[in-house]
Amino acid sequence: MAHQELNLYIESARAQHVEDSVIREQLVKAGWVAGEVDDALTPKAQGPVNLPPPPVPQFGMWVTFQYALLFISLYVVATSLGGIFHNWVDTTFVDKVASTYDSYSYSSGSRDDWMLRLWIASIIVSFPIFAVLFVLLKKQISQKPAIKNLRARKILIYLTMVGTFIIMIGHLIMTLFGMLDGKATGNSFAHLGVTFVVAGSIFGYLLNEVREDRKAA
């Protein structure tokens, strides 16, 4: 109780801008032990103050919506581009086995023309959307790097990586299956190459994005 009164007196005197030497002299004259007064006047060592956590950046649904459109347009462009290349493989590397083993045939006579037109139309419509959103979101990330931590962005990236990996490994398995069955041809390997170029490019780019995000974390 005595020490509490001593500390309260010192705080009150300091609040009135009284020097510590004067405070000490007054207290000693009042009968306080000099050692206790000196101890009360000595600043106490304080432990490290923990910094408050930085505020979590909040981004509106608009950014999430932009990423959703970006990946949807990417899927349309990639699918259409793959379809055009697979069609080119079927017309360039004619596979006599394709008539009996349809797994490698991406064109089917009369259906070929309208599918090709559909793929071209899809690219004409989707690619500008993808390109504009890609540039816009890259610019936003350069201005606000915290966008990289957006949950929707990470989910879309990893889902796309899983999807492209499944497509590549599935096509590889089917090609090897046909090879073991004696039905693999140059046409089937060309189709495999198209799959790895299209899906592999997407997978490789997104994998690099993940590595860059981990470095920045």
DAVEN-V676641 format. One record per helix or strand of 2 or more residues. SS is the DSSP state (hx for helix, st for strand). FROM is the first residue (numbers start at 1). LEN is the number of residues. If there is no record, write none. Layout:
((SS	FROM	LEN) (SS	FROM	LEN))
This chain:
((hx	2	14) (hx	20	10) (hx	34	8) (hx	61	32) (hx	96	4) (hx	102	3) (hx	110	34) (hx	145	5) (hx	151	30) (hx	186	31))
